[in-house]
Amino acid sequence: MDNIPYTTDYLILGLIVVFAIFGLFIASMVIRYRNLTHDARMIEQLGDDSR
């Protein structure tokens, strides 16, 4: 039983890294959605101005 390595620290570090990457992914999706809605409003406004 003494040969079992203690890897809890690596588990915690791995989970922190995974959740950080997931958080960055979610933030990226939010920013992209905001930019998309802004661009869509801009296109509609340009279409209305040209009439």
matplotlib code that plots the C-alpha trace (Angstrom):
import matplotlib.pyplot as plt

x = [0.0, 3.0, 3.6, 0.4, 1.4, -0.2, -1.8, -4.5, -2.6, -2.3, -6.1, -6.9, -4.4, -5.9, -9.5, -8.4, -6.9, -9.9, -12.3, -10.1, -10.2, -13.9, -14.4, -12.3, -14.4, -17.6, -16.2, -15.2, -18.7, -20.3, -17.9, -18.6, -22.4, -22.2, -20.1, -22.5, -25.5, -23.7, -22.8, -26.4, -27.7, -25.1, -26.1, -29.8, -29.0, -26.9, -29.8, -32.3, -30.1, -29.7, -33.5]
y = [0.0, 2.4, 2.4, 4.4, 7.8, 10.9, 12.7, 14.8, 18.0, 17.1, 16.4, 19.8, 21.5, 19.7, 20.7, 24.3, 24.3, 22.7, 25.1, 28.1, 27.0, 26.4, 29.9, 31.4, 29.6, 30.9, 34.4, 34.1, 33.0, 35.9, 38.4, 36.9, 37.1, 40.7, 41.5, 39.6, 41.5, 44.8, 43.9, 42.9, 46.2, 48.1, 46.2, 47.0, 50.6, 50.9, 49.2, 51.7, 54.7, 53.7, 53.7]
z = [0.0, 0.4, -3.4, -4.2, -5.4, -4.0, -7.0, -5.5, -6.1, -9.8, -9.9, -8.4, -10.7, -13.7, -12.7, -12.3, -15.8, -17.3, -15.7, -16.7, -20.3, -20.1, -18.6, -21.4, -24.0, -22.5, -22.3, -26.0, -26.9, -25.1, -26.7, -30.2, -29.6, -28.6, -31.7, -33.9, -32.6, -33.0, -36.5, -37.3, -36.0, -38.0, -41.2, -40.6, -40.0, -43.2, -45.1, -43.7, -44.5, -48.1, -48.8]

ax = plt.figure().add_subplot(projection="3d")
ax.plot(x, y, z, "-o")
ax.set_aspect("equal")
plt.show()
